[in-house]
C-alpha cells in the first residue's frame, strides 16, 4: 500500500482528483487529495508561496504519513518540490505531473516568455483568473470534462505565483518521476530538463493534455502506482 498526497495545479482544489483517487483506493492505496489555501472550498484564506509549501508539510504531519508519495500537478510542482525536501525521511518519492518545478530564488513565472500572467493578476485584484473553455482546446478534454474543469475552477492567489521558491539542496537529489503530457508540448521546461540529468529522476510520457486527471484518470493512476513502486 502506498500513501499519496495529491495536489492539483492553479485554480483547482482536491475535487480535481476525484477519479484518480478512486482508482488508487480501489487498488488498495491511500489517496489524500489536498486543497491549497485560497482555492476551491478554501477561498478567502490568505496565501503566498510559503503558505502552500506549509499546507503540504502540515498535511503530511496531520495525517502522520510516512513512506509518502507527493504528487504535484502544473503550478503545484513548485510548492510540492519544496515540501518534499522538508518532510525528510517521511518521503518515498515525488511525482511531478506536467508540472513546473521549484528553482531556488525564482517564482513560478520564472522563464515565462511574456508578462501576460502578471498583467492578468494585476488586473484582477491580485488573483490569476481561471481559463475559459477555449483555453482548453487541444488538450484531450471532452466537452463534459472541459465544463467540469471550468465550472470548478476558482481565481488563484497571485502571490503564490510571484514569490520565490526556496530550496535547501539541489532538486536532483530528490527521488522523482516527471510525467510529461505530450499534447502540452513534447519538451520539458529547461529547469525540468536539468533535473532529469540526475540518476534520481525518471521521465514518463502520457499522450494526453495538461490536465490528465480529467482526460485520462485511469492511466494517470496507473502511472502513479508504477512510479511509487520504483
C-alpha positions as CSV (number, residue, x, y, z in Angstrom):
1,X,0.0,0.0,0.0
2,X,1.3,3.5,-0.9
3,X,0.2,6.7,0.7
4,X,-0.3,9.5,-1.9
5,X,-0.9,13.2,-1.3
6,X,-2.4,14.7,-4.5
7,X,-2.0,18.4,-5.2
8,X,-3.6,19.9,-8.3
9,X,-2.4,22.9,-10.2
10,X,-3.6,26.5,-10.5
11,X,-7.3,27.2,-9.9
12,X,-8.1,23.7,-8.8
13,X,-8.9,22.0,-5.5
14,X,-8.9,18.5,-4.1
15,X,-12.1,17.8,-6.1
16,X,-10.0,17.6,-9.3
17,X,-8.5,14.3,-8.2
18,X,-11.8,12.5,-7.5
19,X,-11.5,10.0,-10.3
20,X,-7.7,9.3,-9.8
21,X,-8.2,9.0,-6.1
22,X,-11.0,6.5,-6.6
23,X,-8.8,4.4,-8.9
24,X,-5.9,4.4,-6.3
25,X,-8.2,3.5,-3.4
26,X,-9.8,0.7,-5.4
27,X,-6.3,-0.8,-5.8
28,X,-5.7,-0.7,-2.0
29,X,-3.7,2.6,-1.7
30,X,-4.3,5.6,0.4
31,X,-5.1,8.8,-1.6
32,X,-5.3,12.2,0.1
33,X,-6.2,15.0,-2.3
34,X,-5.4,18.4,-0.8
35,X,-6.9,21.8,-1.5
36,X,-4.3,24.6,-1.1
37,X,-5.1,27.8,0.8
38,X,-7.1,30.4,-1.2
39,X,-8.6,27.9,-3.6
40,X,-11.9,26.0,-4.0
41,X,-13.5,25.5,-0.6
42,X,-10.6,27.4,1.0
43,X,-11.2,30.6,-1.0
44,X,-10.6,33.7,1.1
45,X,-7.7,32.2,3.1
46,X,-4.6,34.4,2.5
47,X,-1.9,32.6,0.6
48,X,1.7,33.2,-0.6
49,X,4.2,30.7,-1.9
50,X,5.3,29.6,1.5
51,X,1.7,29.1,2.6
52,X,1.3,26.5,0.0
53,X,4.5,24.7,0.9
54,X,3.4,24.7,4.6
55,X,-0.1,23.4,3.6
56,X,1.6,20.3,2.2
57,X,4.0,19.8,5.0
58,X,1.2,20.2,7.6
59,X,-1.0,17.7,5.8
60,X,1.8,15.1,6.0
61,X,2.2,15.8,9.7
62,X,-1.6,15.9,10.4
63,X,-2.1,12.5,8.8
64,X,1.2,11.2,10.3
65,X,2.1,9.8,6.9
66,X,5.4,8.0,6.3
67,X,6.7,6.5,3.1
68,X,4.6,9.1,1.3
69,X,4.4,10.0,-2.4
70,X,3.8,13.6,-3.0
71,X,2.1,14.4,-6.4
72,X,2.2,17.9,-7.8
73,X,0.5,18.9,-11.0
74,X,1.3,22.0,-13.0
75,X,1.8,25.0,-10.7
76,X,1.8,22.8,-7.6
77,X,5.0,21.2,-8.6
78,X,6.7,24.4,-7.2
79,X,5.3,24.0,-3.6
80,X,5.4,20.2,-3.7
81,X,9.1,20.2,-4.7
82,X,9.9,22.5,-1.7
83,X,7.7,20.5,0.7
84,X,9.3,17.2,-0.4
85,X,12.7,18.2,0.9
86,X,11.2,19.5,4.1
87,X,9.4,16.3,5.2
88,X,12.7,14.4,5.3
89,X,12.6,10.6,5.9
90,X,8.8,10.6,5.5
91,X,9.2,11.0,1.8
92,X,9.2,8.0,-0.6
93,X,9.0,9.8,-3.9
94,X,7.8,12.9,-5.7
95,X,5.8,12.7,-8.9
96,X,5.6,15.9,-11.0
97,X,2.6,15.8,-13.4
98,X,3.3,18.1,-16.3
99,X,4.5,20.5,-13.7
100,X,6.7,23.4,-13.1
101,X,9.5,22.7,-10.6
102,X,11.0,25.0,-8.0
103,X,14.1,27.0,-8.9
104,X,15.8,28.4,-5.9
105,X,15.2,32.2,-5.7
106,X,12.8,32.2,-8.6
107,X,9.0,32.2,-8.8
108,X,6.5,30.0,-10.7
109,X,6.6,32.6,-13.5
110,X,10.4,32.2,-14.0
111,X,11.2,31.7,-17.6
112,X,7.7,32.6,-18.9
113,X,8.0,34.2,-22.4
114,X,5.6,37.1,-21.6
115,X,4.3,39.0,-18.7
116,X,0.6,38.2,-19.6
117,X,0.0,36.3,-16.3
118,X,1.4,39.2,-14.2
119,X,-0.8,41.7,-16.1
120,X,-3.8,39.5,-15.5
121,X,-3.1,39.2,-11.8
122,X,-2.7,43.0,-11.6
123,X,-6.0,43.5,-13.5
124,X,-8.0,41.1,-11.2
125,X,-7.2,42.3,-7.8
126,X,-4.1,40.1,-7.2
127,X,-5.7,36.9,-8.5
128,X,-5.0,34.9,-11.6
129,X,-8.4,34.4,-13.3
130,X,-9.3,30.8,-14.4
131,X,-9.2,29.8,-18.0
132,X,-12.2,29.7,-20.2
133,X,-13.4,26.8,-22.3
134,X,-11.5,28.0,-25.4
135,X,-8.2,27.9,-23.4
136,X,-8.6,24.1,-23.0
137,X,-8.8,23.4,-26.7
138,X,-6.4,20.7,-28.0
139,X,-5.8,19.2,-24.5
140,X,-7.7,15.9,-25.0
141,X,-10.7,17.0,-22.9
142,X,-14.3,16.2,-23.8
143,X,-16.9,19.0,-23.7
144,X,-18.1,17.5,-20.4
145,X,-14.6,17.4,-18.9
146,X,-14.0,21.0,-20.0
147,X,-17.2,22.1,-18.5
148,X,-16.4,20.4,-15.2
149,X,-12.9,21.9,-15.2
150,X,-14.1,25.5,-15.9
151,X,-17.1,25.3,-13.5
152,X,-14.9,24.1,-10.6
153,X,-12.0,26.5,-11.1
154,X,-11.5,29.5,-8.8
155,X,-9.2,32.5,-9.0
156,X,-5.7,31.7,-8.0
157,X,-3.9,33.8,-5.4
158,X,-1.3,35.8,-7.3
159,X,1.3,36.0,-4.6
160,X,1.8,32.2,-4.8
161,X,2.9,32.7,-8.4
162,X,5.2,35.6,-8.0
163,X,7.0,34.9,-4.7
164,X,10.3,32.9,-5.0
165,X,10.9,29.3,-4.1
166,X,13.5,28.4,-1.5
167,X,15.4,25.1,-1.9
168,X,17.8,23.8,0.7
169,X,19.7,21.5,-1.7
170,X,19.7,20.6,-5.5
171,X,16.3,19.4,-6.8
172,X,18.0,16.5,-8.5
173,X,18.7,14.9,-5.1
174,X,15.0,14.1,-4.6
175,X,13.8,10.7,-5.8
176,X,11.4,11.8,-8.5
177,X,9.3,10.9,-11.5
178,X,8.4,13.6,-14.1
179,X,5.3,12.9,-16.2
180,X,5.3,14.9,-19.4
181,X,1.9,15.3,-21.2
182,X,2.8,15.4,-24.8
183,X,-0.2,17.4,-26.1
184,X,1.0,20.3,-24.0
185,X,4.4,20.3,-25.7
186,X,6.8,17.5,-26.1
187,X,9.9,19.0,-24.5
188,X,10.1,19.6,-20.7
189,X,10.9,23.0,-19.3
190,X,14.6,23.8,-19.1
191,X,14.5,23.6,-15.3
192,X,12.9,20.1,-15.6
193,X,15.4,19.0,-18.3
194,X,18.3,20.0,-15.9
195,X,16.8,18.0,-13.0
196,X,16.2,15.0,-15.3
197,X,20.0,14.7,-15.7
198,X,20.1,13.3,-12.2
199,X,20.1,9.5,-11.8
200,X,17.4,10.0,-9.1
201,X,14.9,11.2,-11.7
202,X,13.0,9.4,-14.4
203,X,10.8,10.7,-17.3
204,X,7.4,9.2,-18.2
205,X,5.3,10.4,-21.0
206,X,1.5,10.4,-21.5
207,X,-0.2,11.0,-24.8
208,X,-2.7,13.5,-23.5
209,X,-3.1,17.1,-22.5
210,X,-2.2,19.2,-19.5
211,X,-5.0,18.0,-17.2
212,X,-4.7,14.2,-17.3
213,X,-6.7,13.8,-14.0
214,X,-9.7,14.8,-16.2
215,X,-8.7,13.4,-19.6
216,X,-7.0,10.1,-18.6
217,X,-7.7,9.4,-14.8
218,X,-7.2,5.7,-15.1
219,X,-4.0,5.9,-17.0
220,X,-2.7,8.6,-14.6
221,X,-3.5,6.4,-11.6
222,X,-1.5,3.6,-13.2
223,X,1.5,5.9,-13.8
224,X,1.4,7.0,-10.2
225,X,1.3,3.4,-8.9
226,X,4.2,2.5,-11.1
227,X,6.2,5.5,-10.0
228,X,5.6,4.7,-6.4
229,X,7.0,1.2,-6.9
230,X,10.4,2.5,-8.1
